[in-house]
Amino acid sequence: MSDERFEYGSTGLITQDLRRLKKWRSLEDDVKNHYKMWAGRLSDEILRSVFNYPLCEHITKKVSGGEEINFYKMRVGISNPRISSSGGCRLVFGILLRSKKFIPVLLYAACEEGKFYPINGKKICLKKSGLIQIIDEKLKLLN
C-alpha cells in the first residue's frame, strides 16, 4: 500500500450537481466515502498505470494549468435513501498525479445516462464522448 494519499479536492465543480440531486440527502458524504474506498485500494504498482485504477473507468487525459489530469468515471452507491451503485450515481473525477489531488468534476444519476446535461448554454449528452465535452466545459469554468 502506498503511503502517499491523494488530497480530496474542492467540490466546487459539483455544487450544482449536488443541488440538482438533493433528493439523495447523503450524496456528498457518499462521494467522499467512495473516494476513501478508492484511495484505500491504491498501491504503488497501480499508481504507475493510470488505466487500471480500482472501482473506475478511465475516460480521458487533459492538460490544465500546466498539469496533466486523468479523468475517470466511478459508480457511487447512495446510503440515504439506500440505492446500490448500479442504480445510484455516477461520479466523474480528475486525478492530478503531480499535485496528488482527487477532484470531483461531475455527478449525475444512473437514470440520466444518455440524457442531456446543461452547461455553459449547451446541452451535452451524458455518454462517454459527451463526458469529454462536459469535462472541457468544466475546465473552462476553472480558467
C-alpha positions, 0 to 999 in steps of 0.5 A: 500500500502506498503511503502517499494519499491523494488530497480530496479536492474542492467540490466546487465543480459539483455544487450544482450537481449536488443541488440538482440531486438533493433528493439523495440527502447523503450524496456528498458524504457518499462521494467522499466515502467512495473516494476513501474506498478508492484511495484505500485500494491504491498501491504503488504498482497501480499508481504507475498505470493510470488505466487500471485504477480500482472501482473506475473507468478511465475516460480521458487525459487533459492538460490544465494549468500546466498539469496533466489530469486523468479523468475517470468515471466511478459508480457511487452507491447512495446510503440515504435513501439506500440505492446500490451503485448500479442504480445510484450515481455516477461520479466523474473525477480528475486525478492530478498525479503531480499535485496528488489531488482527487477532484470531483468534476461531475455527478449525475444519476444512473437514470440520466445516462444518455440524457442531456446535461446543461452547461455553459448554454449547451446541452451535452449528452451524458455518454462517454464522448459527451463526458469529454465535452462536459469535462472541457466545459468544466475546465473552462469554468476553472480558467 
